Amino acid sequence: MKKDDVRREMESLREKIRRHDYLYYALDAPEISDEEYDALFRRLVQLEESHPELITPDSPTQRVGFPPLDKFQPFKHEVPMLSLENAMAEGEITAFDQRVKKLLNVKGDVEYLAEPKIDGLAIEVIYENGGLSGAGTRGDGYEGEDVTPNVKTIRAIPWRLFRGKEGNGAPRLLAVRGEVYMEKKDFRRLNESRGERGESLFANPRNAAAGSLRQLDSSITAARPLKAFFYGVGSLEGRSFQHQWELLKQLGRWGLPVNPRSHLCEGIGEALEFYGRLREERDRLPYEIDGVVIKVNRVDWQRSLGEKSRSPRWAVAYKFTSQEAQTKIQEIMAQVGRTGVLTPVAVLTPVTVGGVTVQRATLHNQDEIDRKDVRVGDVVTVRRAGDVIPEVVEVLREHRGGSEKPFRMPDHCPSCSGSVVRLPEEAFHRCLNRNCPAQIKGAIWHFASRDGLDIDGLGKKIISNFVDRGLVRSVADLYSLEAEQLEGLEGFGKKSAENLIEAIERSRDVPLERFLYALGIQHVGSHTAQILARHFGSLEALKNATREELTAVPGIGDTMAEAIVRHFENEANRELIQELLAAGIRLKEPPRAEPAGDSFWEGKRVVFTGTLSSYTRQEAAELVTSRGAKVTESVTGNTDVVVAGEKAGSKLRKATEQGITVLNEEDFLGKIS
Ligand code: IVH
């Protein structure tokens, strides 16, 4: 290849990657799959490796980190980064509205912008003539720490602002402010792998984001999945805005991620309604929010309202109730899971956290207990977020009376009395007895769970009863159960026994990915199971895959590959699969399930593009997957349906060109009702 051609290809790849970063991070509307993105990236890396002299400092490959620092330099904020006044009750918000109206001397409704209050870490990023030139944390509002190299590793943050149409060029100077955060799922994954390596866990996504950004070695930051949303400006030269709403839209056009849920409100009543809706949605959002920020939309009014010493008079944070609460640990128990791992669980004096009563909280492992110095009798902070297991965050030492008792993991399994060991390379204690009833129960529960074989009515209590009575010794035994055996058992009549047997029968036909998930292979959650099923297409192919073949699959790392190979090498695991297949489990292999029944969505491959006004992308995807469809990122020859919302772009074009069925929002709503 001629050098000029290489240079051209490299530049084109870089442009593409920047564009796809923008579509993915700023618009949350990727046009290509992760695999396609990885392929572009790998090609660029390959070209740069063979032509290092052609690497440019602004290449997306350079986001992997910069030389480590000894200490952070101070970072001054030309315009101080104020904080917000907090409100906890509706009365405080209506009082805020009254005050605003009085100071502005307006009679009618004031227009507000209501924005989700992201629970992360505030930063300021400086763009000079469109190029990222610096970034700092908030610090005390006047001076923070210079974290420029770290911020440059965050893919959601562009190195260069996009040039829009006329008049939308980059300003001379833009000090843009926002929040760096970590998504809940990324936080869980990070903690999971830290736990496995015996490293300390982050208490919450906010701490994880802050800890990841404040690293002297930016290559550590680069390896952490940080994201950002921007919501305001400090210094701004060469451009002005009349409304907060207009500012947010322009930030988006420059390629900066802004939260799509921000909502323009005609009067405070609408802002309160928005607050109510967002509070309902809170647990389902991919990131944590701790309230709604309500801002006067008009910038001239913001100016005339001005500020108090630490906070503006034109904005207020209406907080949600906390996800944390204080309570006492009454007891610590070791709970045995399906893999034999013993997890210490604190039994608590019941306490309401974010509207839910919490009675138990995980303590993760012995190292975490030691690190936090948690003892029985301690008063602690517990935290829940969404439907994840609540956890003990920290001990409130000032409540110690002296009678608190340290906890040690038992030497013997609380379920089977078998010996418990801690392998040197692991952070966990394990019961090594494969026939341990607690492990069998855990494995059956996992197998029958919704993402697995989805056996309706097979709850924890019933499983426990079946195992204790010796009715089932492994998941395969479920398939030889008969209704007569269940009748008369605790909680079973004739009808309920028949119903359960029927549900077990129905589970015999199962998509490969759900079966893979159900097997309980270490590190293989439902997302990974889906990747594996799609890539290998059959159980046989996956069983025979080598470590190299596995790691070559995008999304499968070394640890997973190792676990998968070991799982299928294990004789007992192979036998179990044989037994299940002999018991009549039929695997439905991807890619395309045949349309069945009368559902429009069953078996269809669906691509979403543009914005729907009635559902978020994720909600819409859940609606169709629950009806049997499969959602994919890009339009290909296999796509059956494209759902096109507002501002649908190239995917819609492609679909029309290829004659694929296109549904607008109204059609879509009709088909899911
Ligand atoms: S506006 C003068 N908007 O909340 C306006 N802040 O207590 C100051 N935050 O440190 C901030 N989401 O980091 C604003 N949509 C949002 C926000 C937001 C999160 C954080 C911000 C600040 C804190 C204010």
Boltz pocket constraint, residues with backbone or C-beta under 6 A from the ligand:
constraints:
  - pocket:
      binder: B
      contacts: [[A, 82], [A, 83], [A, 84], [A, 85], [A, 115], [A, 116], [A, 117], [A, 118], [A, 119], [A, 120], [A, 121], [A, 122], [A, 123], [A, 138], [A, 178], [A, 179], [A, 231], [A, 232], [A, 293], [A, 312], [A, 315], [A, 317]]
      max_distance: 6.0
